[in-house]
Amino acid sequence: MEKVDCYVVPQTTGTGRNIFQGGSPLSSSLPLLGVQLVLIVVVTRVLYLLCKPLKQPRVVTDIMGGIILGPSLLCRYEWFKQLVFPARGEPVLNTVATFGLMYVIFLIGVRMDPMQALRSGKKGVTIGLSGFLIALGLTAAGFSGDALSKEEDHMSTRLTFQFALAATLSLTSFAVLSPILSELSLLNSDLGRIAMSASMTTDGIAWLIMVGYVLAEAYLVSPATSLWAFMSVAALVAFILLVVRPIALLVIERTPAGSPVDEAYVFFFLLIVLLVGLYSDIIGTNSFHGALMLGLAIPDGPPLGTALGEKIEAMVTGLILPLYYTMTGLSTDMWEIHWGRLQLILLLGWFGKLAGVLASSLCLDIPPLDAVSLSLFMNSKGIVEVITFSFFVTNKLIDKHMFSALVFSSVVITAVSVPVASCLYDPARRYAVYKRRTVQHLKADADLRILACIHDESHVQGTLSLLEASHATPQTPVALFLLQLVEIAGRSAPVFIPHKLRRSASSRIGPTSSAGAPSTDSDRIINAFLQYEQRHPEGAVSMQSFTTISPYSSMHDEVCRLAVDKRTSLILLHYHKRHMLAGGMRAAMGLRVVNRKVLEVAPCSVGVFVDRNAGSVGLSAFIMQDHPPSSGGRLGFHAAVAALFFGGGDDREALAYVTRMARHPGSRAAVIRFLPTRGIKDNPADRRVDNKAIEEVKALAARSKYMNLQVQEELVGDMEKIVEVLRGLDKAGYDLVIVGMRHRWYPVMSANGLSDWSECPELGVIGDLLASSDFDTPYSVLIMKQQDQGGLNAAVPGAQDVWHGDDGAAAPTPDRTMTTAVSSRYRQ
């Protein structure tokens, strides 16, 4: 006989006896709830931090926290159970968790884009269907017969239930997979996109199965009841599509671009969630399904999707979702699990999903290792399975023993599949390029293909100035690929947008083409670069524009993928700190995350541009004025450019770029070579390569009457002398200084001691020095890293810029304190 707990619901909060009167605060519901929430958050957070190096997702650690707190471990001690998790506290805890979960599901629907499955092509749909159908066939075969029902006495034998359970074990939901891929920073990867498309395909199947299950259960009562159930579901769908969605579109239309959504509208949609949840429970489809359908009807992204996410995200997903997972663990008793046929069926479902996804992936020419990783990711279990198992146990279709077995097995499958899949899949493997894609190795008649990454409008002017200095002509063309970096907000799946440009002397891009229509930041950025293309003679500049909307943690995947597809020789990034007109700097730490990861895995050379655009200083002060194409767009552009040459591949890349700039009629270029004084040993082989590069530049400058370039040498014996030379560059009137990122073989320079005050070690010793806010110079800086080959070069310099002499002693380092020289600007 089932155990029934009888108790009296106590008062909500402390109006009774307190600890000074001999009472217990935990006898009231609110203090008890507070203690339970604090304990749950602490345990789950600690577990997550401990398991994060093992690449365990949050769903695993949250349920494990519940298992630890539940009857499997701590609640086996009666004193702990009566003190922290008494039976009288379960209704309050369950109500809070279920109420919050409804909004979690609604937010998942808001951030989901159902059309992504269609836009991704046949791969996602094929993989999703094959994995689901094979797993469903094996699982359904395991449920056939009465062997399982004999082992599980309280399991329903209705065919509709067994089919629904088999389908649940065979599905992979977007709501499960998206947070896991986000935690692993794989949303922007090729495998991540295919996995999310496949999961959306199975989500569509799941919704159809849910509707079919409701109708079938109603038919068991009577055919008329089934008809009424169908009409009830149809009425819910019609209300969402014909009433709620038009209202949402109207709210978006009435919200000015860049402005937040009115609070009254946000409150209205939050209230609609409760009404839809209530109606869904009344008709038997479960409030979570209604919340999901409602969320799918709300357009994702800003402004409405973002506003709803901001209101729900922090409290609900940060506290309520772990609470619900923990409640699941609290209901799981590992000591009462019956090991037998059920575990065999779960193993069959896992194997069927693995085989189906793997076979279809290999047929679609996905690499074998990536196909294995994808099949393991598709076996992930999470919130959808937990909700379904809870629904089954609530409706007495399964007992608590079977519920514990299902939950524990799902946790084990996810805890094994996800770490193994993440270890097997390396997104950087796709970016391995076996050809030289650098400025230095570019053929004389080849176009310079540049991927320029723009974060906001403040980056436009400096990027245009740098492109103009690159000297684009029909003989030496520039192919520009513009990528706007936008942080994802209000949606779960990243979006990649290729823009279609209308090239006309009188037209502009996007909404600006219609009179009186507002222009977005993206339109203005694209227009600026389109006008740059039109200023040049035909064939000199070609421009394509793209936008990626994704989290900063995986945005580098989009940058590198586009660089591979477009065969670029240079990726142009902007320094994450912006020099402000009023003085000081503003940092965008998300942009630094992108820069560091691009530097680590870039398939070509990379340049980090430090734009000191303050008034009349820096390269951006010399941006060309609006001139007709016949003028070549060069009137008004004058700049002095210097390349600092210490030696090494990165400096040779900087040397090649400044040599191209020297051909510009408005540029004055110089190469400043730093040579160690006598008594300091260097690498003879490296010096020979550097000497050859310098001699080639000298010969080229001597032969060409169109090249304005000089080479000068500076003897330096320590870092103090190097800093003194760098300080003098503004006196010489330079507007742009180009330097390599890594100088590990240069004997005078050492990172020993410098790392203590280094702000950005990924820029290298000299790059970090020139970009530092303490090094107040007026010229802009371009820090270049040449394409890595065969893993010989370190990806992020910092700690690698170390040189030891024959005696093992490090070169001396200067003090951090610096003085600022008075600048005199160069004008031509």
C-alpha positions, 0 to 999 in steps of 0.5 A: 500500500502506498504511504500517505503523509498527513500533516497540518500546513503551518503558518507562513512566517514567524508570527509564532514562537521564535528561538528566544521563546524556545521555538524553531523558525523552520516550523514556518513555511517561509523560513523553511523555504529559504533554508532549502533554497540556500542549501540547494543553490550552495550544493549544486554550485559547488558540485558544478565547480568541481565537475566543470573541469570534467565538462559535466553540464549543469543538468547533471550536477543539479540532479546529482545535488538533489540525489545527494540531498535526497533519500539516496544519501542525506535524507536517509538520516531521519533527523536531516530529513525532518529538519530540512526536507520535512514532508510538510515542506514538499508542497511549497517547494514543488509549487515554487519549482513548477511555477518557475519552470513554466516561465523557463519553458516559455523563455526556451520557446521565445529563444527558439527559432523553428525555421532554423531547422529548414534553413540548415538544409537537409543535414539537420532534418535527416540526422534528426529523423534517422536518430529518432526512428532507429532509437524508437524502433529498438526502444519500442521493441524492448517494451513489447511483450509483458516481461517489463510489466512483470518486473515493474508492477506499477507500470501502465500497460496501455499501448499509448503510454508505452509508445509515449515513453519510448518516444521520450527516450528516443527524442533529443530536445533543443531545450536540452541540447542548446544549454549544453552546447552553450556551456561548451562554447560550441553553439557557433561550431558546424557540429553545434549548428547541425545538432540544434537543427536536428534537435528542432526536428525531433521537437516538432515530432515530440509536439505531434506525439503530445497532441496524439497522446492527449487525443488517444487518452481522451478516446479511451473515455469516449470518441466524443471526448476525443473530439472535444480534446482536439477542438480544445487544442486547436482553440489554444493554437488558434488563440496563440497564432491569431491573437497573441502573435499579432499583438507581439508583432504590433508591440515590436512595430511600436517600439522605436529602434534601440529603445526598450519595450514598455514595462506594461507590454512585458507584464501583459505577456508574463500574465498571458503565460499564466493564463495559457498554462492554466488552460493547458492544464484544464484540457490535459496537455500540461502547462509546460506544453502551453508555455512552450507554444506561447513562447514559440509565437513570440519573435526571438531577439530584440526588442521583445524577446530580449526584454522578456529574457531580461525579466525572467533570466536571472531569478528563474533560470538561475534559481528555479531551474536548479531547484526543479532539477534538485527536486527531481533528485530529491524524488530519486532513491537509488537504493530502490532501483530495480536493475533489469529489463528497463536498463536494457531498453535504455541501453537499446535506445542509446545505441539506436540513437548512436547508430542512427545519427552516426550512419546518417552523418557519415552518409552526409560526408561528416568526418567520422570523429565529428559524426561520433561526437554528434551522435553522443551529443544527440544522446543528451538528456535534460529538462524535457525528459525530467518533465515527462517522467514527472508527468508519468509518475504524477498520473500514476503511469509509473511508480517511484521506483521506475521514476528513480531508475529513469532519472538515474539512467538519464543522468548517467547517459548524459554524464558519460556522453557529453564529456566524451563528445566534447573531448572528441570534437575540436572545432579548430580542426576545421580551421587547419590550413595547409597553404600560406595565407599571409600578406608576406606570401601573397603573390604580386598580382593576387588580391589582398583578402581582408576579413574586417570584424566590426563591433560597433560604429566606433570601429568604422572610421579606423577600419576605413583609414586602414583599408585606404592605407592598404592601397587598393587599385585595379592592379593590387585589389582588395577583397573586403569581407565585413563581419559585424559582431553582435552579442546574442540576446533574446534567442538561444541559437546563433544567427549568421546573416549574409547581406545582399548589397544594392550597389547604386550611386543614389541608393543606400542599404536597408531601411535608409532607402525609404524616405523617413524610415529609421536607419539601424546601426548595421545599415549605417556601417554597411553604407560606410563601407559600400561608399568606400568601395564606390569611391575607388575605380572599378575592380579595385575594391570588392565588398561583401557584408555579413553579420553574426549574432552569437555569444562571445564565447563562441563568436570566434568560430564564426570569424574563423569559419568565414576566413576559411571559406573566403580564403582571407590572408588577414583578419582585422580585429579591433582592440577591446579598449577604446580611447575616449575623446575625454580621456581614459579608456573603455573596455569591452571584455567580451570583445577581448574573449573573441580576440584571444580565441581568434588569435589562438586558432586563426587560419590566416594572419591576424592584425589587432588594431589599436585606434587612438581616434581622439580629435586630430590624432591617430590614423583615423584623423586622415580618413578621406573625404567624399570624392568621386570614383574618378579621383580614386578616393585618395584626395585628402588622405595623408599618413606616415606609417612605421614598421618596427622590425625586431625579427621573426615571422610576425615582424616580417608580416608587418614588414610586408604590409607596410611595404604595400602601404608605401605604394600609396601616394599619400603615405610616407613609410619607414622601417625601423630595425632594432639590432642588439648591441655588441656582446648580446648573442642572437640566433644566426639562422633567424638573423639571416632570414631577417636580413634577406627580408630587409634587403628585399624591401630595400631593393624594391624601394630602390627600383620603384619610383612610386614607393616612399619607404626608408629603412633605418637601424637602431642599436639597443642593449636593453628594454629602456633603449627600446622604450626610448625609441618608441617614445620618439616616434610621435616626435617624428610625426607617425600616424600608424605604427605596425609591429609583430606580436611575438619576439621570442627569439629577440635577445634584448627583449624578455617577458621575465618581469614584464608579465607582472605589469602586462595588461594584455599579454596576448599582444606580446611585449611590444604590442602590449606596451604600445596599446597600454593606457600608460603609454600615452602616444598619439599614433595608432598601432597595428599588432600583427600575428602571422599565420601559424604553421604546423603548431610551431608558433605559440598561439597566444604569446604572453608567457612564450616571449621569454629568452635566456642567454647562454648562462641562463640569465634573463635580459634586464627589464625596465621599470613600469613608470614612463613619461610622455613626450610632447608630440608634433604631428606630421602633415604632408 
